Amino acid sequence: MSSEKGYLIVFTGNGKGKTTAALGMAMRAAGHGMKTLVLQFIKGSWVYGELQSFEKVDEIEIKPLGSGFTWKKGNLDEDRRLAEAGWEQALAEIKRGYYDIIVLDELNLVLSYGLLQSKAVLESLQSRPPGPHIIVTGRNAPDELIKAADLVTEMKEIKHPFPDKGLKARKGVEF
């Protein structure tokens, strides 16, 4: 673990590839023997590709923290409770200093739905101790997070068969 503060990295935008980019960085880091924790704020416990594949890579741990697609629910109380519990877990892991990279998957979406307070999250990320690189993914990254980040990439959707042609999500591509 480094004695320097890691980068704050944000992958945002309406295009596909935010989580994929973060997981690609996790694989790259694993190649260097670095340990990565992926905390998924929206995804639940159903079977999906990254959950299955990372069971086979010792350096990467992945934990679903959510209950599914938040935007499809009428009542967000359960999602708020899960987001708060997930954020407490993320803070504890950041402070613990065990991981070289911590991915906070879909945290931007959690913030845009108001499930966590953006200001408090940003203050915690800015005042974090030296150590892990933090990667935050999801659409609608708050402007304050973008300004505070060391590296920001915006994924821009140009064309996608899932929403454009009404095709179903495909195994290995969307999940």
Buried (B, 14 or more C-beta within 10 A) or exposed (E): BEEEBBBBBBBBBEBBBBBBBBBEBBBEBBEEEBBBBBBBBBBEEEEBEBBEEBEEBEBBBBBBBBBBEBEEEEEBEEBBEBBBEBBEBBBEBBEBEBBBBBBBBBBBBBBBBEBBEBEEBBEBBEEBEEBBBBBBBBBEBBEBBBEBBEEBBBBEEEEBEEEEEEEEEEEEEBE
